[in-house]
Amino acid sequence: QAQVVESGGGVVQPGRSLRLSCEVSGFAFDTYGMHWVRQAPGRGLEGVATISYDGHNKYYANSVKGRFTISRDNSRNTLYLEMKSLGIEDTAIYYCVREWDPVPVWGQGTTVTVSS
Amino acid sequence: DIQMTQSPSTLSASVGDRVSITCRASQSINSWLGWYQQKPGKAPNLLIYKASILESGVPSRFSGSGSGTEFTLTISSLHPDDFAIYYCQQYTSSPWTFGPGTKVEIK
């Protein structure tokens, strides 16, 4: 059964950095594109970043471009999201999501709170 | 990025009502559209993919239609469990984009 599990969330001060991880199982990780999607409290869903199956292609939402970096280690079946210069607006639940094939696989999310 | 809009933003209805939610894309996405239901504190739950295919285990009162830029989610007869927020999502290009959501509330 395909599964993704996020970790690494927590409380961080504005301007600091944080790295999220997503461990996957139950599918061939190195053949799927992966995504990070976030949801701020009381708000809708926002696609944050995308990485191709081989890590060669990456896409970012304008709101995080230049601050967030998506990466993957196919030998460890793990996806990452490096977040720098965090602001209060980055407070959200961050979901790791496998590419549609034909349906996506969502994790339960990890919560990032940016607060002084 | 492809922009997604939804209408209405809030829908007040009663158990047994037939309701529809519209989703529009800023450019053609063919049929690469999904619909989710989300309840408080939970991850989104997929209802429909490829615009009209019902995800396994989802009740048949849910249906999807449309292609190109205009799509519709219909609930044929509202159940008490259906009061939630519904989102559409395009997955033809990255980054993924979502509609702002439609809250279905009890009248």
gemmi code that builds the backbone of each chain (N, CA, C; Angstrom):
import gemmi

chains = {
    "A": [
        ("GLN", (0.848, -1.181, 0.000), (0.000, 0.000, 0.000), (0.890, 1.241, 0.000)),
        ("ALA", (0.638, 2.110, -0.963), (1.444, 3.315, -1.064), (1.214, 4.218, 0.133)),
        ("GLN", (2.301, 4.749, 0.666), (2.204, 5.585, 1.862), (3.298, 6.639, 1.843)),
        ("VAL", (2.967, 7.835, 2.326), (3.971, 8.874, 2.516), (3.790, 9.424, 3.916)),
        ("VAL", (4.911, 9.671, 4.610), (4.867, 10.140, 5.991), (5.805, 11.324, 6.146)),
        ("GLU", (5.223, 12.467, 6.497), (5.996, 13.694, 6.672), (6.544, 13.800, 8.101)),
        ("SER", (7.641, 14.525, 8.219), (8.207, 14.822, 9.535), (9.015, 16.106, 9.436)),
        ("GLY", (9.404, 16.619, 10.591), (10.284, 17.779, 10.610), (9.618, 19.096, 10.956)),
        ("GLY", (8.305, 19.086, 11.077), (7.620, 20.327, 11.425), (7.909, 20.743, 12.860)),
        ("GLY", (7.522, 21.950, 13.193), (7.729, 22.451, 14.549), (7.513, 23.951, 14.608)),
        ("VAL", (7.924, 24.519, 15.738), (7.821, 25.966, 15.929), (9.192, 26.591, 15.657)),
        ("VAL", (9.214, 27.608, 14.836), (10.474, 28.246, 14.455), (10.281, 29.760, 14.443)),
        ("GLN", (11.321, 30.489, 14.755), (11.237, 31.953, 14.772), (11.299, 32.520, 13.352)),
        ("PRO", (10.701, 33.671, 13.150), (10.791, 34.310, 11.827), (12.238, 34.518, 11.414)),
        ("GLY", (12.489, 34.249, 10.136), (13.835, 34.414, 9.602), (14.701, 33.168, 9.681)),
        ("ARG", (14.256, 32.182, 10.467), (15.042, 30.961, 10.607), (14.709, 29.964, 9.517)),
        ("SER", (15.359, 28.803, 9.585), (15.204, 27.756, 8.569), (14.651, 26.478, 9.185)),
        ("LEU", (14.141, 25.629, 8.315), (13.604, 24.342, 8.752), (13.640, 23.397, 7.565)),
        ("ARG", (13.869, 22.118, 7.805), (13.848, 21.129, 6.733), (12.795, 20.081, 7.044)),
        ("LEU", (11.906, 19.890, 6.094), (10.903, 18.850, 6.194), (11.359, 17.622, 5.425)),
        ("SER", (10.934, 16.460, 5.910), (11.231, 15.199, 5.230), (9.939, 14.447, 4.963)),
        ("CYS", (9.991, 13.582, 3.972), (8.843, 12.741, 3.636), (9.377, 11.374, 3.235)),
        ("GLU", (9.105, 10.385, 4.052), (9.523, 9.017, 3.746), (8.374, 8.278, 3.070)),
        ("VAL", (8.694, 7.583, 1.989), (7.650, 6.905, 1.249), (7.881, 5.396, 1.288)),
        ("SER", (6.787, 4.668, 1.065), (6.863, 3.211, 0.991), (5.696, 2.710, 0.145)),
        ("GLY", (5.833, 1.479, -0.346), (4.731, 0.871, -1.075), (4.649, 1.202, -2.547)),
        ("PHE", (5.605, 1.984, -3.060), (5.636, 2.263, -4.495), (7.081, 2.597, -4.889)),
        ("ALA", (7.340, 2.556, -6.185), (8.682, 2.813, -6.705), (8.941, 4.317, -6.717)),
        ("PHE", (9.500, 4.811, -5.632), (9.705, 6.255, -5.434), (10.433, 6.891, -6.609)),
        ("ASP", (11.439, 6.188, -7.141), (12.290, 6.788, -8.169), (11.632, 6.863, -9.540)),
        ("THR", (10.326, 6.538, -9.616), (9.612, 6.667, -10.888), (8.505, 7.712, -10.833)),
        ("TYR", (8.373, 8.403, -9.697), (7.279, 9.357, -9.527), (7.760, 10.765, -9.210)),
        ("GLY", (7.104, 11.728, -9.845), (7.251, 13.096, -9.389), (6.592, 13.244, -8.024)),
        ("MET", (7.066, 14.224, -7.268), (6.550, 14.453, -5.915), (6.281, 15.927, -5.700)),
        ("HIS", (5.389, 16.203, -4.756), (4.947, 17.571, -4.520), (4.869, 17.865, -3.025)),
        ("TRP", (5.026, 19.131, -2.696), (4.670, 19.647, -1.378), (3.490, 20.603, -1.566)),
        ("VAL", (2.472, 20.400, -0.746), (1.274, 21.241, -0.736), (1.087, 21.729, 0.695)),
        ("ARG", (0.704, 22.984, 0.868), (0.509, 23.481, 2.227), (-0.879, 24.085, 2.406)),
        ("GLN", (-1.253, 24.206, 3.667), (-2.544, 24.786, 4.004), (-2.378, 25.612, 5.267)),
        ("ALA", (-2.473, 26.912, 5.117), (-2.405, 27.812, 6.260), (-3.687, 27.690, 7.079)),
        ("PRO", (-3.635, 28.036, 8.353), (-4.825, 27.901, 9.215), (-6.031, 28.627, 8.632)),
        ("GLY", (-7.129, 27.900, 8.462), (-8.354, 28.487, 7.965), (-8.334, 28.870, 6.502)),
        ("ARG", (-7.300, 28.444, 5.783), (-7.159, 28.824, 4.378), (-7.244, 27.596, 3.473)),
        ("GLY", (-7.101, 27.834, 2.174), (-7.180, 26.754, 1.195), (-5.843, 26.072, 0.967)),
        ("LEU", (-5.814, 25.251, -0.061), (-4.626, 24.455, -0.385), (-3.754, 25.196, -1.398)),
        ("GLU", (-2.456, 25.115, -1.201), (-1.505, 25.792, -2.090), (-0.403, 24.829, -2.485)),
        ("GLY", (-0.235, 24.609, -3.767), (0.887, 23.822, -4.257), (2.162, 24.619, -4.086)),
        ("VAL", (3.121, 24.105, -3.355), (4.326, 24.849, -2.991), (5.495, 24.519, -3.924)),
        ("ALA", (5.745, 23.236, -4.133), (6.902, 22.839, -4.926), (6.694, 21.465, -5.536)),
        ("THR", (7.364, 21.251, -6.637), (7.279, 19.989, -7.389), (8.682, 19.573, -7.799)),
        ("ILE", (8.929, 18.272, -7.796), (10.204, 17.759, -8.288), (9.932, 16.546, -9.165)),
        ("SER", (10.656, 16.440, -10.261), (10.480, 15.306, -11.165), (11.061, 14.041, -10.547)),
        ("TYR", (10.767, 12.909, -11.163), (11.162, 11.621, -10.603), (12.675, 11.499, -10.405)),
        ("ASP", (13.450, 12.171, -11.284), (14.905, 12.065, -11.221), (15.566, 13.276, -10.559)),
        ("GLY", (14.745, 14.213, -10.113), (15.283, 15.394, -9.443), (15.770, 16.479, -10.370)),
        ("HIS", (15.671, 16.282, -11.666), (16.249, 17.231, -12.609), (15.376, 18.464, -12.837)),
        ("ASN", (14.083, 18.313, -12.655), (13.163, 19.435, -12.879), (12.445, 19.808, -11.593)),
        ("LYS", (12.423, 21.081, -11.308), (11.794, 21.576, -10.088), (10.944, 22.801, -10.407)),
        ("TYR", (9.831, 22.933, -9.699), (8.927, 24.069, -9.888), (8.518, 24.574, -8.512)),
        ("TYR", (8.340, 25.897, -8.427), (7.987, 26.499, -7.143), (6.851, 27.498, -7.319)),
        ("ALA", (6.022, 27.608, -6.301), (5.048, 28.689, -6.263), (5.796, 30.004, -6.097)),
        ("ASN", (5.230, 31.072, -6.642), (5.888, 32.384, -6.543), (6.108, 32.793, -5.089)),
        ("SER", (5.211, 32.358, -4.211), (5.278, 32.766, -2.807), (6.495, 32.202, -2.075)),
        ("VAL", (7.129, 31.167, -2.622), (8.267, 30.545, -1.928), (9.536, 30.535, -2.779)),
        ("LYS", (9.432, 30.995, -4.014), (10.576, 30.951, -4.924), (11.750, 31.722, -4.342)),
        ("GLY", (12.923, 31.098, -4.355), (14.125, 31.725, -3.817), (14.335, 31.463, -2.333)),
        ("ARG", (13.327, 30.948, -1.655), (13.451, 30.670, -0.212), (13.370, 29.181, 0.093)),
        ("PHE", (12.569, 28.449, -0.689), (12.366, 27.022, -0.459), (13.105, 26.225, -1.542)),
        ("THR", (13.610, 25.055, -1.149), (14.256, 24.154, -2.100), (13.717, 22.748, -1.899)),
        ("ILE", (13.210, 22.176, -2.967), (12.747, 20.789, -2.930), (13.862, 19.896, -3.444)),
        ("SER", (14.020, 18.746, -2.819), (15.046, 17.791, -3.257), (14.587, 16.389, -2.898)),
        ("ARG", (15.319, 15.418, -3.386), (14.965, 14.035, -3.104), (16.208, 13.167, -3.086)),
        ("ASP", (16.125, 12.079, -2.318), (17.180, 11.072, -2.282), (16.513, 9.750, -2.630)),
        ("ASN", (16.648, 9.350, -3.875), (15.968, 8.138, -4.317), (16.532, 6.879, -3.661)),
        ("SER", (17.751, 6.940, -3.168), (18.328, 5.770, -2.498), (17.732, 5.580, -1.108)),
        ("ARG", (17.169, 6.671, -0.565), (16.567, 6.620, 0.770), (15.049, 6.713, 0.729)),
        ("ASN", (14.481, 6.750, -0.490), (13.015, 6.893, -0.628), (12.490, 8.084, 0.164)),
        ("THR", (13.191, 9.194, 0.062), (12.852, 10.349, 0.884), (12.838, 11.635, 0.067)),
        ("LEU", (11.834, 12.436, 0.330), (11.660, 13.760, -0.262), (11.934, 14.793, 0.816)),
        ("TYR", (12.480, 15.943, 0.393), (12.796, 16.997, 1.352), (12.220, 18.334, 0.895)),
        ("LEU", (12.050, 19.218, 1.884), (11.740, 20.617, 1.593), (12.560, 21.463, 2.554)),
        ("GLU", (13.548, 22.151, 1.993), (14.383, 23.047, 2.779), (13.738, 24.421, 2.725)),
        ("MET", (13.431, 24.978, 3.886), (12.741, 26.276, 3.958), (13.625, 27.278, 4.680)),
        ("LYS", (13.917, 28.390, 4.023), (14.752, 29.429, 4.609), (13.981, 30.739, 4.708)),
        ("SER", (14.509, 31.642, 5.521), (13.885, 32.967, 5.681), (12.381, 32.855, 5.919)),
        ("LEU", (12.050, 32.006, 6.856), (10.627, 31.753, 7.107), (9.939, 32.987, 7.668)),
        ("GLY", (8.719, 33.194, 7.207), (7.889, 34.284, 7.693), (6.605, 33.732, 8.294)),
        ("ILE", (5.879, 34.598, 8.982), (4.628, 34.183, 9.616), (3.676, 33.591, 8.591)),
        ("GLU", (3.750, 34.081, 7.368), (2.867, 33.608, 6.305), (3.161, 32.174, 5.875)),
        ("ASP", (4.272, 31.621, 6.335), (4.613, 30.234, 6.008), (4.028, 29.249, 7.012)),
        ("THR", (3.392, 29.767, 8.052), (2.731, 28.900, 9.024), (1.634, 28.102, 8.325)),
        ("ALA", (1.727, 26.774, 8.420), (0.786, 25.936, 7.677), (1.020, 24.472, 8.014)),
        ("ILE", (0.093, 23.649, 7.581), (0.321, 22.204, 7.518), (0.935, 21.929, 6.148)),
        ("TYR", (2.016, 21.195, 6.138), (2.701, 20.867, 4.883), (2.472, 19.389, 4.574)),
        ("TYR", (1.917, 19.162, 3.400), (1.618, 17.808, 2.953), (2.598, 17.379, 1.864)),
        ("CYS", (3.045, 16.158, 1.954), (3.826, 15.511, 0.902), (2.843, 14.717, 0.053)),
        ("VAL", (2.937, 14.836, -1.269), (1.966, 14.192, -2.141), (2.670, 13.547, -3.329)),
        ("ARG", (2.355, 12.291, -3.563), (2.880, 11.611, -4.743), (2.086, 12.026, -5.974)),
        ("GLU", (2.735, 12.043, -7.094), (2.116, 12.370, -8.376), (0.886, 11.497, -8.640)),
        ("TRP", (-0.037, 12.030, -9.433), (-1.216, 11.295, -9.821), (-0.841, 10.105, -10.705)),
        ("ASP", (-1.363, 8.919, -10.394), (-1.116, 7.740, -11.221), (-2.060, 6.610, -10.899)),
        ("PRO", (-3.353, 6.573, -11.184), (-4.071, 7.750, -11.670), (-4.500, 8.697, -10.558)),
        ("VAL", (-4.256, 8.252, -9.300), (-4.658, 9.106, -8.170), (-3.428, 9.465, -7.355)),
        ("PRO", (-3.467, 10.571, -6.623), (-2.324, 10.969, -5.806), (-2.338, 10.207, -4.483)),
        ("VAL", (-1.218, 10.286, -3.791), (-1.116, 9.717, -2.443), (-0.704, 10.851, -1.510)),
        ("TRP", (-1.531, 11.159, -0.533), (-1.297, 12.248, 0.411), (-0.849, 11.696, 1.759)),
        ("GLY", (0.044, 12.427, 2.410), (0.350, 12.137, 3.792), (-0.638, 12.851, 4.707)),
        ("GLN", (-0.416, 12.703, 6.004), (-1.280, 13.362, 6.988), (-0.792, 14.774, 7.327)),
        ("GLY", (0.395, 15.116, 6.849), (0.896, 16.475, 7.019), (1.761, 16.654, 8.251)),
        ("THR", (2.608, 17.678, 8.191), (3.410, 18.074, 9.339), (3.221, 19.580, 9.511)),
        ("THR", (3.077, 20.018, 10.747), (2.713, 21.411, 11.015), (3.949, 22.269, 11.255)),
        ("VAL", (4.008, 23.370, 10.543), (5.070, 24.359, 10.720), (4.436, 25.629, 11.270)),
        ("THR", (4.953, 26.082, 12.391), (4.467, 27.315, 13.003), (5.623, 28.300, 13.098)),
        ("VAL", (5.473, 29.437, 12.455), (6.500, 30.475, 12.503), (6.017, 31.553, 13.465)),
        ("SER", (6.728, 31.680, 14.572), (6.295, 32.607, 15.612), (7.481, 33.039, 16.451)),
        ("SER", (7.441, 34.276, 16.882), (8.502, 34.773, 17.746), (8.158, 34.501, 19.209)),
    ],
    "B": [
        ("ASP", (1.335, 30.327, -13.960), (0.600, 29.261, -13.284), (-0.881, 29.307, -13.684)),
        ("ILE", (-1.509, 28.156, -13.702), (-2.927, 28.080, -14.026), (-3.743, 28.501, -12.808)),
        ("GLN", (-4.665, 29.418, -13.023), (-5.515, 29.897, -11.931), (-6.817, 29.108, -11.924)),
        ("MET", (-7.249, 28.734, -10.722), (-8.492, 27.990, -10.563), (-9.476, 28.817, -9.740)),
        ("THR", (-10.710, 28.880, -10.177), (-11.757, 29.562, -9.413), (-12.902, 28.584, -9.149)),
        ("GLN", (-13.641, 28.856, -8.094), (-14.788, 28.022, -7.739), (-15.968, 28.911, -7.405)),
        ("SER", (-17.165, 28.409, -7.688), (-18.374, 29.095, -7.259), (-19.454, 28.075, -6.942)),
        ("PRO", (-20.278, 28.380, -5.925), (-20.153, 29.517, -5.026), (-19.051, 29.285, -3.986)),
        ("SER", (-18.754, 30.297, -3.188), (-17.785, 30.112, -2.117), (-18.435, 29.411, -0.923)),
        ("THR", (-19.707, 29.665, -0.726), (-20.493, 28.990, 0.311), (-21.817, 28.561, -0.275)),
        ("LEU", (-22.248, 27.401, 0.136), (-23.501, 26.839, -0.364), (-24.287, 26.342, 0.844)),
        ("SER", (-25.456, 26.901, 1.061), (-26.318, 26.459, 2.159), (-27.390, 25.546, 1.603)),
        ("ALA", (-27.471, 24.344, 2.153), (-28.409, 23.362, 1.619), (-28.891, 22.436, 2.730)),
        ("SER", (-29.912, 21.670, 2.400), (-30.507, 20.743, 3.362), (-30.215, 19.302, 2.965)),
        ("VAL", (-30.309, 18.418, 3.937), (-30.148, 16.987, 3.662), (-31.169, 16.594, 2.591)),
        ("GLY", (-30.699, 15.868, 1.576), (-31.551, 15.444, 0.481), (-31.493, 16.337, -0.735)),
        ("ASP", (-30.961, 17.554, -0.596), (-30.861, 18.468, -1.731), (-29.844, 17.971, -2.760)),
        ("ARG", (-30.071, 18.369, -4.007), (-29.086, 18.184, -5.070), (-28.300, 19.482, -5.183)),
        ("VAL", (-26.973, 19.388, -5.119), (-26.148, 20.588, -5.174), (-25.047, 20.418, -6.210)),
        ("SER", (-24.637, 21.563, -6.762), (-23.554, 21.558, -7.748), (-22.557, 22.664, -7.439)),
        ("ILE", (-21.300, 22.373, -7.663), (-20.201, 23.327, -7.490), (-19.467, 23.429, -8.822)),
        ("THR", (-19.154, 24.663, -9.204), (-18.474, 24.892, -10.473), (-17.017, 25.275, -10.238)),
        ("CYS", (-16.155, 24.762, -11.077), (-14.723, 25.067, -11.029), (-14.289, 25.487, -12.426)),
        ("ARG", (-13.550, 26.585, -12.501), (-13.065, 27.065, -13.794), (-11.550, 27.242, -13.768)),
        ("ALA", (-10.919, 26.884, -14.877), (-9.477, 27.032, -15.030), (-9.179, 28.187, -15.976)),
        ("SER", (-8.049, 28.851, -15.750), (-7.693, 30.016, -16.561), (-7.233, 29.634, -17.967)),
        ("GLN", (-6.941, 28.371, -18.178), (-6.635, 27.858, -19.506), (-7.031, 26.391, -19.531)),
        ("SER", (-7.062, 25.819, -20.717), (-7.521, 24.444, -20.823), (-6.620, 23.489, -20.044)),
        ("ILE", (-7.264, 22.626, -19.285), (-6.547, 21.581, -18.557), (-7.039, 20.202, -19.012)),
        ("ASN", (-7.689, 20.183, -20.177), (-8.288, 18.941, -20.686), (-9.179, 18.346, -19.594)),
        ("SER", (-8.873, 17.151, -19.159), (-9.674, 16.547, -18.086), (-8.845, 16.290, -16.840)),
        ("TRP", (-7.720, 16.999, -16.734), (-6.798, 16.755, -15.608), (-7.236, 17.548, -14.385)),
        ("LEU", (-8.372, 17.136, -13.856), (-8.963, 17.835, -12.722), (-9.439, 16.839, -11.675)),
        ("GLY", (-9.162, 17.165, -10.427), (-9.635, 16.357, -9.315), (-10.500, 17.173, -8.376)),
        ("TRP", (-11.363, 16.476, -7.652), (-12.200, 17.087, -6.621), (-11.912, 16.408, -5.291)),
        ("TYR", (-11.773, 17.248, -4.241), (-11.522, 16.754, -2.900), (-12.605, 17.242, -1.949)),
        ("GLN", (-12.802, 16.467, -0.906), (-13.599, 16.872, 0.239), (-12.648, 16.985, 1.423)),
        ("GLN", (-12.819, 18.052, 2.211), (-11.983, 18.187, 3.400), (-12.840, 18.534, 4.613)),
        ("LYS", (-12.563, 17.837, 5.692), (-13.217, 18.111, 6.967), (-12.183, 18.644, 7.940)),
        ("PRO", (-12.623, 19.372, 8.968), (-11.682, 20.023, 9.892), (-10.662, 19.062, 10.481)),
        ("GLY", (-9.407, 19.455, 10.423), (-8.335, 18.677, 11.018), (-7.893, 17.465, 10.228)),
        ("LYS", (-8.450, 17.307, 9.047), (-8.117, 16.133, 8.219), (-7.460, 16.551, 6.908)),
        ("ALA", (-6.686, 15.624, 6.341), (-6.140, 15.849, 5.011), (-7.273, 15.777, 3.981)),
        ("PRO", (-7.087, 16.391, 2.839), (-8.117, 16.300, 1.787), (-8.350, 14.853, 1.371)),
        ("ASN", (-9.599, 14.558, 1.051), (-9.983, 13.205, 0.643), (-10.443, 13.252, -0.816)),
        ("LEU", (-9.798, 12.485, -1.673), (-10.102, 12.518, -3.105), (-11.473, 11.897, -3.390)),
        ("LEU", (-12.271, 12.620, -4.163), (-13.587, 12.125, -4.568), (-13.613, 11.703, -6.040)),
        ("ILE", (-13.069, 12.563, -6.889), (-13.163, 12.429, -8.349), (-11.789, 12.706, -8.950)),
        ("TYR", (-11.400, 11.933, -9.964), (-10.191, 12.253, -10.705), (-10.467, 12.192, -12.193)),
        ("LYS", (-9.595, 12.789, -12.942), (-9.763, 12.947, -14.377), (-11.156, 13.463, -14.712)),
        ("ALA", (-11.569, 14.423, -13.930), (-12.809, 15.199, -14.097), (-14.091, 14.438, -13.784)),
        ("SER", (-14.115, 13.131, -14.061), (-15.404, 12.444, -13.953), (-15.318, 11.025, -13.410)),
        ("ILE", (-14.135, 10.569, -13.034), (-13.986, 9.195, -12.554), (-14.086, 9.169, -11.036)),
        ("LEU", (-14.990, 8.363, -10.550), (-15.224, 8.272, -9.113), (-14.124, 7.447, -8.469)),
        ("GLU", (-13.494, 8.003, -7.458), (-12.462, 7.278, -6.724), (-13.097, 6.088, -6.001)),
        ("SER", (-12.339, 5.018, -5.888), (-12.812, 3.817, -5.217), (-13.289, 4.126, -3.805)),
        ("GLY", (-14.463, 3.601, -3.471), (-14.989, 3.773, -2.127), (-15.821, 5.027, -1.924)),
        ("VAL", (-15.854, 5.907, -2.921), (-16.627, 7.147, -2.801), (-18.078, 6.864, -3.211)),
        ("PRO", (-19.042, 7.336, -2.431), (-20.451, 7.058, -2.754), (-20.848, 7.565, -4.136)),
        ("SER", (-21.754, 6.852, -4.763), (-22.166, 7.171, -6.131), (-23.016, 8.435, -6.225)),
        ("ARG", (-23.402, 9.018, -5.091), (-24.135, 10.289, -5.159), (-23.227, 11.438, -5.609)),
        ("PHE", (-21.911, 11.206, -5.578), (-20.959, 12.204, -6.080), (-20.691, 11.933, -7.563)),
        ("SER", (-20.667, 12.990, -8.360), (-20.308, 12.853, -9.763), (-19.608, 14.112, -10.242)),
        ("GLY", (-18.787, 13.942, -11.270), (-18.066, 15.065, -11.839), (-18.255, 15.104, -13.337)),
        ("SER", (-18.178, 16.317, -13.886), (-18.306, 16.468, -15.331), (-17.480, 17.659, -15.785)),
        ("GLY", (-17.330, 17.760, -17.108), (-16.626, 18.901, -17.690), (-15.312, 18.517, -18.325)),
        ("SER", (-14.781, 19.476, -19.086), (-13.459, 19.336, -19.692), (-13.033, 20.710, -20.193)),
        ("GLY", (-11.751, 20.835, -20.454), (-11.252, 22.125, -20.931), (-11.068, 23.105, -19.791)),
        ("THR", (-12.001, 24.031, -19.628), (-11.869, 25.044, -18.582), (-13.020, 25.069, -17.587)),
        ("GLU", (-14.068, 24.334, -17.815), (-15.214, 24.397, -16.908), (-15.631, 23.008, -16.439)),
        ("PHE", (-15.801, 22.885, -15.117), (-16.051, 21.594, -14.495), (-17.122, 21.742, -13.418)),
        ("THR", (-17.781, 20.634, -13.128), (-18.838, 20.644, -12.125), (-18.753, 19.402, -11.260)),
        ("LEU", (-18.913, 19.611, -9.951), (-19.086, 18.521, -8.995), (-20.542, 18.566, -8.560)),
        ("THR", (-21.215, 17.438, -8.637), (-22.610, 17.351, -8.232), (-22.777, 16.295, -7.153)),
        ("ILE", (-23.535, 16.652, -6.125), (-23.949, 15.684, -5.106), (-25.445, 15.521, -5.309)),
        ("SER", (-25.870, 14.327, -5.640), (-27.253, 14.134, -6.082), (-28.259, 14.274, -4.937)),
        ("SER", (-27.847, 13.872, -3.740), (-28.725, 13.959, -2.584), (-27.847, 14.075, -1.340)),
        ("LEU", (-27.811, 15.274, -0.775), (-26.894, 15.539, 0.331), (-27.164, 14.653, 1.539)),
        ("HIS", (-26.091, 14.056, 2.050), (-26.143, 13.310, 3.287), (-25.547, 14.168, 4.406)),
        ("PRO", (-25.886, 13.884, 5.649), (-25.309, 14.660, 6.758), (-23.781, 14.668, 6.756)),
        ("ASP", (-23.173, 13.603, 6.266), (-21.712, 13.491, 6.242), (-21.065, 14.352, 5.153)),
        ("ASP", (-21.876, 14.940, 4.272), (-21.329, 15.683, 3.134), (-21.064, 17.154, 3.442)),
        ("PHE", (-21.451, 17.613, 4.615), (-21.213, 19.015, 4.946), (-19.725, 19.177, 5.259)),
        ("ALA", (-19.046, 19.899, 4.366), (-17.582, 19.967, 4.383), (-17.160, 21.055, 3.390)),
        ("ILE", (-15.848, 21.163, 3.186), (-15.318, 22.064, 2.164), (-14.834, 21.231, 0.984)),
        ("TYR", (-15.119, 21.710, -0.216), (-14.766, 21.004, -1.443), (-13.796, 21.850, -2.261)),
        ("TYR", (-12.738, 21.196, -2.744), (-11.722, 21.862, -3.554), (-11.563, 21.157, -4.892)),
        ("CYS", (-11.345, 21.942, -5.928), (-10.909, 21.363, -7.194), (-9.408, 21.594, -7.346)),
        ("GLN", (-8.755, 20.780, -8.142), (-7.316, 20.891, -8.368), (-6.976, 20.512, -9.790)),
        ("GLN", (-6.130, 21.324, -10.430), (-5.640, 20.937, -11.740), (-4.308, 20.235, -11.568)),
        ("TYR", (-4.071, 19.206, -12.383), (-2.787, 18.513, -12.309), (-2.205, 18.276, -13.697)),
        ("THR", (-2.453, 19.236, -14.571), (-1.823, 19.162, -15.884), (-0.469, 19.844, -15.908)),
        ("SER", (-0.212, 20.776, -14.979), (1.074, 21.459, -14.959), (1.462, 21.795, -13.528)),
        ("SER", (2.762, 21.982, -13.345), (3.293, 22.312, -12.013), (3.663, 23.788, -11.951)),
        ("PRO", (3.550, 24.437, -10.759), (3.035, 23.809, -9.543), (1.533, 23.574, -9.609)),
        ("TRP", (1.061, 22.547, -8.904), (-0.364, 22.307, -8.835), (-1.065, 23.554, -8.311)),
        ("THR", (-2.283, 23.760, -8.776), (-3.089, 24.852, -8.246), (-4.484, 24.343, -7.913)),
        ("PHE", (-5.042, 24.960, -6.894), (-6.313, 24.542, -6.343), (-7.320, 25.692, -6.413)),
        ("GLY", (-8.589, 25.329, -6.484), (-9.609, 26.343, -6.309), (-9.630, 26.794, -4.851)),
        ("PRO", (-10.262, 27.930, -4.572), (-10.281, 28.484, -3.211), (-11.197, 27.734, -2.258)),
        ("GLY", (-11.992, 26.802, -2.785), (-12.844, 26.014, -1.913), (-14.297, 26.477, -1.902)),
        ("THR", (-15.198, 25.516, -1.694), (-16.624, 25.784, -1.521), (-17.073, 25.100, -0.243)),
        ("LYS", (-17.582, 25.901, 0.677), (-18.063, 25.342, 1.934), (-19.534, 24.982, 1.772)),
        ("VAL", (-19.850, 23.730, 1.982), (-21.238, 23.278, 1.948), (-21.723, 23.200, 3.390)),
        ("GLU", (-22.672, 24.066, 3.724), (-23.138, 24.138, 5.096), (-24.634, 23.828, 5.191)),
        ("ILE", (-25.033, 23.542, 6.408), (-26.432, 23.176, 6.645), (-27.292, 24.427, 6.649)),
        ("LYS", (-28.366, 24.392, 5.870), (-29.283, 25.536, 5.832), (-30.098, 25.594, 7.129)),
    ],
}
model = gemmi.Model(1)
for chain_id, residues in chains.items():
    chain = gemmi.Chain(chain_id)
    for i, (resn, *xyz) in enumerate(residues, 1):
        res = gemmi.Residue()
        res.name, res.seqid = resn, gemmi.SeqId(i, " ")
        for name, pos in zip(("N", "CA", "C"), xyz):
            atom = gemmi.Atom()
            atom.name, atom.element = name, gemmi.Element(name[0])
            atom.pos, atom.b_iso = gemmi.Position(*pos), 0.0
            res.add_atom(atom)
        chain.add_residue(res)
    model.add_chain(chain)
structure = gemmi.Structure()
structure.add_model(model)
structure.setup_entities()
